[in-house]
Amino acid sequence: MTVIGAVDRSDRAPDIVRQAHELGEAFDEPVEIVHVLTRDEFVSLERTTVNETGETIPTEDVVQIAADIAAEAIDRANVDATPVGLMGDPADEIGSYADEGTSYIVVAGRKRSPVGKALFGSVAQSVLLNASVPVVSIRTE
């Protein structure tokens, strides 16, 4: 089994990584830090690449960019973990990835008003409600 930390590009990412690392050490399980590039981010990268080079960007390169973002969060937390890059809807991709042998998912939500939650949704909330494994939600400042 594996402990997964799901990170974005926010200042909360190192806290998620550290918590996932603590769980991994406590249960003697490997830790993977996942970042999911959304389809919108992919389209933006694709446009930029086509405009600059005239060529499309291979999917493997997009996934590597996501893994690099996860690796940056690991470096900022200064712990050992494996970076994983995915592409698609973050909540769906995290859930699907977790179904492949995960014992825990670690997430951190954003502080939002009730209206903000209703309008914009929340990846952390969706993961909490739909995951097939236990989810550890941390609170960060």
C-alpha positions as CSV (number, residue, x, y, z in Angstrom):
1,M,0.0,0.0,0.0
2,T,1.0,3.6,-0.5
3,V,0.3,7.0,1.2
4,I,-0.6,9.7,-1.4
5,G,-0.3,13.4,-0.8
6,A,-2.3,15.4,-3.3
7,V,-0.8,18.8,-4.0
8,D,-1.4,21.9,-6.0
9,R,0.9,24.9,-6.5
10,S,-0.1,26.6,-3.3
11,D,1.8,27.3,-0.1
12,R,0.0,24.4,1.5
13,A,1.8,21.8,-0.6
14,P,4.8,21.3,1.7
15,D,2.5,20.8,4.7
16,I,0.6,18.1,2.7
17,V,3.9,16.4,1.8
18,R,5.1,16.4,5.4
19,Q,1.9,14.9,6.7
20,A,1.9,12.2,4.0
21,H,5.5,11.5,4.9
22,E,4.6,11.2,8.6
23,L,1.9,8.7,7.8
24,G,4.2,6.8,5.5
25,E,6.8,6.5,8.3
26,A,4.2,5.6,10.9
27,F,2.8,2.7,8.8
28,D,6.1,1.8,7.0
29,E,4.6,2.6,3.6
30,P,6.0,4.4,0.6
31,V,4.8,8.0,-0.1
32,E,3.8,9.3,-3.5
33,I,3.1,13.0,-4.0
34,V,0.5,13.6,-6.8
35,H,-0.1,16.7,-8.8
36,V,-2.8,16.7,-11.5
37,L,-2.6,19.2,-14.4
38,T,-6.1,20.1,-15.5
39,R,-7.3,20.0,-19.1
40,D,-7.4,23.8,-19.1
41,E,-3.7,23.9,-18.1
42,F,-3.0,21.3,-20.8
43,V,-4.7,23.4,-23.4
44,S,-2.8,26.5,-22.3
45,L,0.5,24.6,-22.5
46,E,-0.5,23.2,-25.9
47,R,-1.3,26.7,-27.3
48,T,2.0,28.1,-26.0
49,T,4.0,25.2,-27.4
50,V,2.2,25.4,-30.8
51,N,2.7,29.2,-31.0
52,E,6.4,28.9,-30.1
53,T,7.4,25.8,-32.0
54,G,4.6,24.9,-34.4
55,E,4.4,21.5,-32.8
56,T,2.1,19.9,-30.2
57,I,3.4,18.9,-26.8
58,P,3.4,15.1,-26.2
59,T,1.2,13.9,-23.4
60,E,4.2,12.3,-21.7
61,D,5.7,15.8,-21.4
62,V,2.6,17.2,-19.8
63,V,2.6,14.4,-17.3
64,Q,6.3,15.1,-16.6
65,I,5.5,18.8,-16.0
66,A,2.9,17.6,-13.4
67,A,5.4,15.3,-11.8
68,D,8.0,18.2,-11.7
69,I,5.4,20.3,-9.7
70,A,5.0,17.4,-7.3
71,A,8.8,17.1,-7.0
72,E,9.1,20.8,-6.2
73,A,6.6,20.3,-3.3
74,I,8.7,17.4,-2.1
75,D,11.9,19.5,-2.2
76,R,10.2,22.3,-0.3
77,A,9.1,19.9,2.4
78,N,12.6,18.4,2.5
79,V,11.4,14.7,2.8
80,D,11.7,11.6,0.7
81,A,8.7,10.8,-1.5
82,T,8.1,9.8,-5.1
83,P,6.5,12.5,-7.4
84,V,3.7,11.5,-9.7
85,G,2.2,13.5,-12.5
86,L,-1.4,13.0,-13.8
87,M,-3.6,14.9,-16.2
88,G,-7.4,15.5,-16.1
89,D,-9.9,16.4,-13.5
90,P,-8.0,16.5,-10.2
91,A,-10.6,14.9,-8.0
92,D,-11.3,12.1,-10.5
93,E,-7.7,11.4,-11.2
94,I,-6.7,11.4,-7.5
95,G,-9.5,9.0,-6.8
96,S,-8.7,6.7,-9.6
97,Y,-5.0,6.7,-8.8
98,A,-5.8,5.9,-5.1
99,D,-7.9,2.9,-6.2
100,E,-4.6,1.3,-7.3
101,G,-3.4,0.4,-3.9
102,T,-3.5,3.4,-1.6
103,S,-4.0,3.2,2.2
104,Y,-4.4,7.0,2.8
105,I,-4.9,10.2,0.8
106,V,-3.7,13.5,2.3
107,V,-5.3,16.7,1.2
108,A,-5.7,20.3,2.4
109,G,-8.7,22.5,1.6
110,R,-8.8,26.2,1.0
111,K,-10.7,28.5,3.3
112,R,-13.8,29.6,1.3
113,S,-17.1,31.1,2.0
114,P,-20.2,28.8,1.6
115,V,-21.0,30.7,-1.6
116,G,-17.5,30.2,-2.9
117,K,-17.7,26.5,-2.2
118,A,-21.0,26.3,-4.1
119,L,-19.8,28.2,-7.1
120,F,-16.3,26.9,-7.5
121,G,-16.4,23.4,-5.8
122,S,-13.4,22.0,-4.0
123,V,-11.0,19.3,-5.1
124,A,-10.4,18.4,-1.4
125,Q,-14.1,18.2,-0.7
126,S,-14.7,16.0,-3.7
127,V,-11.9,13.7,-2.7
128,L,-13.2,13.5,0.9
129,L,-16.7,12.6,-0.3
130,N,-15.8,10.2,-3.1
131,A,-12.6,8.4,-2.1
132,S,-12.7,4.7,-1.5
133,V,-9.8,4.9,1.0
134,P,-9.4,7.0,4.2
135,V,-8.7,10.7,3.5
136,V,-6.6,12.8,5.9
137,S,-7.6,16.5,5.6
138,I,-5.1,18.9,7.2
139,R,-5.7,22.5,8.1
140,T,-3.0,24.9,7.1
141,E,-2.6,28.6,7.7
